[in-house]
Amino acid sequence: MSCRASRQEEGESAKLRHKEELSRRIKEQKVVVDELSNLKKNRKVYRQQPNSNIFFLVDRTETLSQCKNTLDELKKAHQEMENSEKTKIKK
């Protein structure tokens, strides 16, 4: 096998891992949105600080909105990846 073929396979493997990671993140985000959507109005919501065990009280509706936006961005990135793969196949 040539170096070129090996690098191409590595690139394809990296793309597949990225696609799988994106799909996993979309599923996680869907769960978060569903959970926040089904909370009673008087329930408190806390957000964990990145790389920390500290949580802060946040506004439920604002957090739900942010999570929906994140989900939309992830779906858009996934769709763009799908479209680029279809374009490559057609060529």
TORPA-4810 file (N, C-alpha, C, O; in nm, 3 decimals):
<nodes>
NODE_1_0.085_-0.117_0.000_0.000_0.000_0.000_0.090_0.124_0.000_0.188_0.130_0.074_M
NODE_2_0.056_0.220_-0.080_0.137_0.341_-0.089_0.105_0.436_0.026_0.001_0.423_0.092_S
NODE_3_0.194_0.531_0.049_0.173_0.631_0.153_0.049_0.713_0.125_-0.025_0.750_0.216_C
NODE_4_0.028_0.742_-0.003_-0.087_0.823_-0.041_-0.218_0.752_-0.005_-0.309_0.815_0.050_R
NODE_5_-0.228_0.624_-0.036_-0.348_0.546_-0.005_-0.366_0.537_0.147_-0.478_0.546_0.197_A
NODE_6_-0.256_0.520_0.218_-0.261_0.511_0.364_-0.312_0.642_0.424_-0.396_0.640_0.514_S
NODE_7_-0.262_0.755_0.375_-0.307_0.885_0.426_-0.454_0.908_0.393_-0.528_0.967_0.472_R
NODE_8_-0.496_0.863_0.276_-0.637_0.880_0.236_-0.726_0.799_0.329_-0.832_0.847_0.370_Q
NODE_9_-0.685_0.677_0.363_-0.763_0.595_0.455_-0.768_0.658_0.593_-0.872_0.655_0.659_E
NODE_10_-0.656_0.716_0.638_-0.654_0.783_0.767_-0.750_0.901_0.766_-0.820_0.926_0.864_E
NODE_11_-0.752_0.975_0.656_-0.843_1.089_0.644_-0.987_1.045_0.648_-1.070_1.109_0.714_G
NODE_12_-1.019_0.937_0.578_-1.156_0.884_0.578_-1.194_0.838_0.718_-1.307_0.859_0.763_E
NODE_13_-1.100_0.774_0.787_-1.125_0.726_0.922_-1.151_0.843_1.017_-1.239_0.836_1.102_S
NODE_14_-1.074_0.950_1.002_-1.092_1.069_1.086_-1.228_1.132_1.059_-1.295_1.176_1.153_A
NODE_15_-1.269_1.137_0.933_-1.399_1.193_0.898_-1.512_1.111_0.959_-1.610_1.165_1.008_K
NODE_16_-1.495_0.978_0.956_-1.597_0.890_1.012_-1.607_0.911_1.163_-1.717_0.917_1.217_L
NODE_17_-1.491_0.922_1.230_-1.493_0.946_1.375_-1.559_1.080_1.406_-1.636_1.091_1.502_R
NODE_18_-1.529_1.181_1.325_-1.589_1.314_1.346_-1.741_1.307_1.326_-1.816_1.367_1.402_H
NODE_19_-1.783_1.235_1.225_-1.927_1.220_1.197_-1.997_1.147_1.312_-2.106_1.186_1.353_K
NODE_20_-1.934_1.042_1.363_-1.990_0.967_1.475_-1.997_1.054_1.601_-2.096_1.050_1.674_E
NODE_21_-1.892_1.132_1.625_-1.891_1.223_1.739_-2.002_1.327_1.726_-2.069_1.359_1.824_E
NODE_22_-2.020_1.379_1.607_-2.126_1.477_1.582_-2.263_1.415_1.607_-2.350_1.478_1.668_L
NODE_23_-2.283_1.294_1.561_-2.411_1.224_1.584_-2.435_1.201_1.733_-2.547_1.216_1.781_S
NODE_24_-2.330_1.166_1.805_-2.341_1.144_1.949_-2.380_1.274_2.021_-2.465_1.274_2.110_R
NODE_25_-2.316_1.383_1.981_-2.345_1.513_2.043_-2.488_1.558_2.011_-2.554_1.618_2.095_R
NODE_26_-2.535_1.529_1.890_-2.673_1.564_1.853_-2.772_1.488_1.942_-2.868_1.546_1.992_I
NODE_27_-2.747_1.358_1.961_-2.835_1.278_2.047_-2.836_1.332_2.190_-2.942_1.344_2.251_K
NODE_28_-2.718_1.365_2.242_-2.709_1.421_2.378_-2.787_1.551_2.388_-2.860_1.574_2.484_E
NODE_29_-2.770_1.637_2.288_-2.835_1.767_2.291_-2.986_1.753_2.283_-3.060_1.830_2.345_Q
NODE_30_-3.034_1.654_2.205_-3.178_1.629_2.196_-3.234_1.590_2.333_-3.342_1.635_2.371_K
NODE_31_-3.160_1.508_2.406_-3.203_1.467_2.540_-3.210_1.588_2.633_-3.306_1.603_2.708_V
NODE_32_-3.109_1.674_2.627_-3.107_1.794_2.712_-3.227_1.882_2.680_-3.296_1.930_2.771_V
NODE_33_-3.253_1.905_2.552_-3.366_1.989_2.512_-3.498_1.927_2.559_-3.585_1.998_2.610_V
NODE_34_-3.513_1.797_2.543_-3.635_1.730_2.588_-3.653_1.742_2.739_-3.763_1.769_2.788_D
NODE_35_-3.545_1.721_2.812_-3.552_1.729_2.959_-3.591_1.870_3.003_-3.678_1.887_3.088_E
NODE_36_-3.526_1.971_2.945_-3.558_2.109_2.982_-3.700_2.148_2.940_-3.767_2.224_3.010_L
NODE_37_-3.745_2.095_2.828_-3.879_2.126_2.779_-3.987_2.068_2.869_-4.096_2.125_2.880_S
NODE_38_-3.958_1.956_2.933_-4.059_1.887_3.013_-4.053_1.919_3.161_-4.128_1.862_3.240_N
NODE_39_-3.965_2.010_3.200_-3.959_2.049_3.341_-4.079_2.136_3.377_-4.130_2.211_3.294_L
NODE_40_-4.123_2.123_3.501_-4.227_2.213_3.550_-4.169_2.353_3.559_-4.048_2.370_3.579_K
NODE_41_-4.254_2.451_3.545_-4.210_2.592_3.541_-4.133_2.634_3.666_-4.043_2.719_3.658_K
NODE_42_-4.166_2.577_3.780_-4.103_2.621_3.905_-3.973_2.546_3.939_-3.914_2.571_4.044_N
NODE_43_-3.930_2.456_3.853_-3.808_2.379_3.881_-3.685_2.464_3.855_-3.683_2.548_3.765_R
NODE_44_-3.582_2.441_3.936_-3.457_2.515_3.920_-3.363_2.436_3.828_-3.363_2.313_3.826_K
NODE_45_-3.285_2.511_3.753_-3.190_2.451_3.659_-3.052_2.505_3.692_-3.033_2.624_3.713_V
NODE_46_-2.955_2.414_3.695_-2.817_2.452_3.723_-2.730_2.412_3.606_-2.753_2.310_3.542_Y
NODE_47_-2.629_2.493_3.579_-2.534_2.462_3.472_-2.396_2.444_3.535_-2.352_2.523_3.619_R
NODE_48_-2.329_2.337_3.492_-2.196_2.309_3.543_-2.093_2.393_3.469_-2.098_2.406_3.347_Q
NODE_49_-2.002_2.449_3.544_-1.892_2.523_3.482_-1.800_2.423_3.412_-1.773_2.316_3.466_Q
NODE_50_-1.752_2.458_3.294_-1.661_2.366_3.222_-1.537_2.334_3.306_-1.480_2.420_3.372_P
NODE_51_-1.497_2.209_3.302_-1.378_2.161_3.373_-1.381_2.189_3.522_-1.279_2.221_3.583_N
NODE_52_-1.500_2.178_3.580_-1.515_2.211_3.722_-1.631_2.132_3.779_-1.715_2.078_3.706_S
NODE_53_-1.635_2.126_3.912_-1.749_2.064_3.979_-1.840_2.170_4.041_-1.913_2.142_4.136_N
NODE_54_-1.835_2.291_3.987_-1.914_2.402_4.037_-2.036_2.421_3.946_-2.024_2.421_3.823_I
NODE_55_-2.153_2.436_4.010_-2.278_2.456_3.936_-2.336_2.592_3.973_-2.327_2.636_4.088_F
NODE_56_-2.397_2.659_3.873_-2.462_2.787_3.897_-2.607_2.780_3.853_-2.641_2.717_3.753_F
NODE_57_-2.691_2.847_3.931_-2.833_2.856_3.897_-2.848_2.940_3.771_-2.790_3.047_3.760_L
NODE_58_-2.928_2.889_3.673_-2.949_2.961_3.547_-3.098_2.969_3.518_-3.178_2.895_3.576_V
NODE_59_-3.134_3.059_3.429_-3.273_3.074_3.387_-3.310_2.957_3.295_-3.240_2.929_3.198_D
NODE_60_-3.420_2.890_3.327_-3.461_2.771_3.253_-3.493_2.803_3.107_-3.448_2.732_3.017_R
NODE_61_-3.570_2.907_3.082_-3.609_2.937_2.944_-3.490_2.983_2.860_-3.480_2.949_2.743_T
NODE_62_-3.402_3.061_2.921_-3.282_3.105_2.849_-3.191_2.986_2.816_-3.136_2.977_2.706_E
NODE_63_-3.178_2.896_2.911_-3.095_2.778_2.890_-3.155_2.688_2.783_-3.083_2.634_2.700_T
NODE_64_-3.287_2.673_2.785_-3.355_2.593_2.682_-3.332_2.654_2.544_-3.306_2.582_2.448_L
NODE_65_-3.341_2.783_2.535_-3.318_2.852_2.408_-3.175_2.830_2.359_-3.153_2.802_2.241_S
NODE_66_-3.078_2.842_2.449_-2.937_2.819_2.413_-2.915_2.675_2.367_-2.843_2.651_2.270_Q
NODE_67_-2.977_2.581_2.435_-2.962_2.440_2.399_-3.025_2.411_2.264_-2.971_2.333_2.186_C
NODE_68_-3.138_2.473_2.235_-3.201_2.455_2.104_-3.112_2.512_1.993_-3.099_2.452_1.887_K
NODE_69_-3.051_2.627_2.020_-2.959_2.687_1.922_-2.839_2.596_1.898_-2.796_2.578_1.784_N
NODE_70_-2.785_2.540_2.004_-2.672_2.448_1.991_-2.712_2.326_1.909_-2.636_2.282_1.823_T
NODE_71_-2.831_2.273_1.935_-2.880_2.158_1.859_-2.894_2.193_1.712_-2.858_2.113_1.626_L
NODE_72_-2.947_2.311_1.682_-2.961_2.354_1.543_-2.825_2.364_1.475_-2.810_2.324_1.359_D
NODE_73_-2.725_2.417_1.545_-2.590_2.429_1.489_-2.530_2.293_1.462_-2.467_2.272_1.358_E
NODE_74_-2.549_2.200_1.555_-2.496_2.064_1.536_-2.563_1.996_1.416_-2.496_1.931_1.336_L
NODE_75_-2.694_2.012_1.406_-2.766_1.953_1.293_-2.720_2.013_1.161_-2.705_1.942_1.061_K
NODE_76_-2.696_2.144_1.161_-2.649_2.211_1.040_-2.511_2.158_0.999_-2.487_2.132_0.882_K
NODE_77_-2.422_2.143_1.096_-2.288_2.090_1.067_-2.297_1.948_1.013_-2.224_1.911_0.921_A
NODE_78_-2.386_1.868_1.071_-2.404_1.730_1.025_-2.458_1.728_0.883_-2.413_1.648_0.800_H
NODE_79_-2.554_1.816_0.854_-2.611_1.822_0.720_-2.507_1.865_0.618_-2.502_1.811_0.507_Q
NODE_80_-2.424_1.963_0.654_-2.318_2.008_0.565_-2.220_1.894_0.535_-2.172_1.879_0.422_E
NODE_81_-2.191_1.814_0.637_-2.102_1.700_0.618_-2.166_1.598_0.524_-2.099_1.544_0.436_M
NODE_82_-2.295_1.572_0.543_-2.368_1.479_0.456_-2.367_1.530_0.312_-2.343_1.453_0.219_E
NODE_83_-2.393_1.659_0.294_-2.398_1.716_0.160_-2.261_1.710_0.092_-2.253_1.685_-0.029_N
NODE_84_-2.154_1.734_0.167_-2.020_1.727_0.106_-1.986_1.585_0.065_-1.919_1.564_-0.036_S
NODE_85_-2.032_1.487_0.142_-2.009_1.346_0.106_-2.086_1.311_-0.021_-2.033_1.241_-0.108_E
NODE_86_-2.209_1.358_-0.032_-2.290_1.330_-0.151_-2.227_1.395_-0.274_-2.229_1.337_-0.383_K
NODE_87_-2.173_1.514_-0.258_-2.108_1.584_-0.369_-1.987_1.506_-0.416_-1.964_1.494_-0.537_T
NODE_88_-1.907_1.453_-0.322_-1.789_1.374_-0.358_-1.828_1.247_-0.433_-1.760_1.206_-0.527_K
NODE_89_-1.936_1.185_-0.392_-1.981_1.061_-0.455_-2.023_1.086_-0.600_-1.997_1.004_-0.689_I
NODE_90_-2.089_1.201_-0.624_-2.136_1.234_-0.758_-2.022_1.259_-0.854_-2.036_1.236_-0.974_K
NODE_91_-1.908_1.306_-0.804_-1.795_1.340_-0.892_-1.727_1.221_-0.949_-1.631_1.235_-1.025_K
</nodes>
